[in-house]
Amino acid sequence: MVFTCSGTVKVDDVFIDGIDVRLYRRSTGEFVEETTTISGGLFEIDSDFEEDHYVVALYTTSGTNALIYDYISP
């Protein structure tokens, strides 16, 4: 079964397209999947794990990372 995690990414209160987003398992920190935000900062990532996850956005323009969702449940 596949579970979908989705959300939006904002930088300085502006929804940003083209930001890399990574999904990790909350219990182990294991990398699950990566995607890039699309129109309006939207992202959608699938996971095979029915458990809590966290999402990290990789701000390539500033070289910094940010935890944007913690304990997201697919």
For each residue, the residues with C-beta under 8 A, 3 or more apart:
1: 48 50
2: 46 47 48
3: 46 47 48 49 50 74
4: 44 45 46 47 74
5: 23 44 45 46 47 53 55 69 72 74
6: 42 43 44 45
7: 42 43 55 68 69 72
8: 15 37 40 41 42 43
9: 15 16 19 21 37 41 43 57 68
10: 13 14 15 16 41
11: 14 16 19 59 61
12:
13: 10
14: 10 11
15: 8 9 10 40 41 42
16: 9 10 11 19 37 41
17: 37 38 39 40 41
18: 36 37
19: 9 11 16 36 37 41 57 58 59 60
20: 34 35 36 57 58 60
21: 9 34 35 36 37 43 45 55 56 57 58 68
22: 31 32 33 34 55 56 58
23: 5 31 32 33 34 45 47 53 54 55
24: 29 30 31 32 53 54 55 56
25: 28 29 30 32 47 49 51 53
26: 29 51 52 53 54 70 71
27: 51 52
28: 25
29: 24 25 26
30: 24 25
31: 22 23 24 34
32: 22 23 24 25 45 47 48 49 53
33: 22 23 45 46 47
34: 20 21 22 23 31 45
35: 20 21 43 44 45
36: 18 19 20 21 43
37: 8 9 16 17 18 19 21 41 42 43 57
38: 17 42 43
39: 17 42
40: 8 15 17
41: 8 9 10 15 16 17 19 37
42: 6 7 8 15 37 38 39
43: 6 7 8 9 21 35 36 37 38 55
44: 4 5 6 35
45: 4 5 6 21 23 32 33 34 35 55
46: 2 3 4 5 33
47: 2 3 4 5 23 25 32 33 53 74
48: 1 2 3 32
49: 3 25 32 53 74
50: 1 3 74
51: 25 26 27 73 74
52: 26 27 71 72 73
53: 5 23 24 25 26 32 47 49 69 71 72 73 74
54: 23 24 26 67 69 70 71 72
55: 5 7 21 22 23 24 43 45 67 68 69 72
56: 21 22 24 65 66 67 68
57: 9 19 20 21 37 65 66 68
58: 19 20 21 22 65
59: 11 19 62 63 64 65 66
60: 19 20 63
61: 11
62: 59
63: 59 60
64: 59
65: 56 57 58 59
66: 56 57 59
67: 54 55 56 70
68: 7 9 21 55 56 57
69: 5 7 53 54 55 72
70: 26 54 67
71: 26 52 53 54
72: 5 7 52 53 54 55 69
73: 51 52 53
74: 3 4 5 47 49 50 51 53
